[in-house]
Amino acid sequence: MSQQSVAPENEQLLQDVRQVLANTEDLLRTAGDEGGEKLRELKNRIGANLSHAKTRLIEAEHALSGKAKAAAKATDQYVHDNPWKSIGIAAGIGLLLGMLISRR
């Protein structure tokens, strides 16, 4: 699988995780101070885990962004170093896609 096809899937995953974290924060805020001591303990643990998850998500976003930039830079460098090879590869992929589409 190419880096370009993986990036949208990873971005969607990050969006989903962000949404889950936001929903969990809202749930903790709306729960308020209801319940007893055990519920407060549980809310504190969930809050700590949520904070840790947010930190890890930010780190993952930075890592993913760095990898995507590095892949784009490497691809750009390859195309500049091997323009005819790149044109041949693109033409071959286009031909294969055309053949697959025409069969349907």
N, C-alpha and C positions, 0 to 999 in steps of 0.2 A: 504494500500500500504506500502511495506517495505521501510526502509531507503535506502537500496541499490538500489531499483528501482527508487527512487526519485532523488538520487544524480546525475545520468547522465542527467536527464531532467533539473535539476537546473544548472548543469555545462554548458549545451548547451544554456540555457537562458542567463547565464552570458557571454558566448562567443558572442552571438547575440548582447547583449547590448554593449559590448566592441566594436564590429564592427560598430554599429550605431554611437557610440560616436566618433570613429576614422573617420568615413565618414563625420560626421558633422564638426569636426575640419578641415578636408581637405577642405570642402566646404567654411568654414569661411576664411581660408587662401587664397583660390583661388579667393574669391570675392574681395579681396584687398580693396582699398579705393574708389571703384566705388560707385556712387550714391550720394544722398544728405544727409542732416543731419538726416532725419528720418531713412534712411537705416543704418547709423552709430549707431544710438541709438538702433535699432533693433539688429544689430550685437553685440553690447555691452551686451544687455540683454540676447541674445542667448549664448554668451560666458560665462556670469555669471551663467546661468542655466546649461550650459554644465559642468562648473567647479563643481557646486553643485552635479550634477548627477554622475560625476566621483568619488567624495568623498563618496557619498552614495553607489556606486558600490563597492568601496574598502571595506567599512564597511560591506556590505552584503557578500562579499567574505570571510572576516575574520569570520563572524558569521556562515556562512555555513560550512566553514572548521572546526571551533570549534565543531559544532554540529555533523558533520560526524565523527570526532575523538572521541567524547564522545560516540556516538552510537557504533562505532567499539570497543571501550574499554569495554562498557557494554556487548556487545555480546560476546567478548572474555572471560570476567569474568563469564558470565552465562554458557558458554560452559565448562569452567574449573570447575565450581561448580557443574554442572549437565551433566556429559559426556554421561551417558546412555540415559537420556531424549533427549539430543541433537541428539544422533544417531537415536533414535526412530522417532523424528520429521523429520530428514533428510530422513530416509527410507520411511516414510509415504508420504512425498512430492514427492520423487522419484517414488513411486508406483503410485500416482495419475497422475503425468506427463506421466509415461509410459502408463497408461490406456488411457489417453487423446490422446497421440500420436498414439497408436495402433488403435484407432477408425477411424482415417483418412485414 
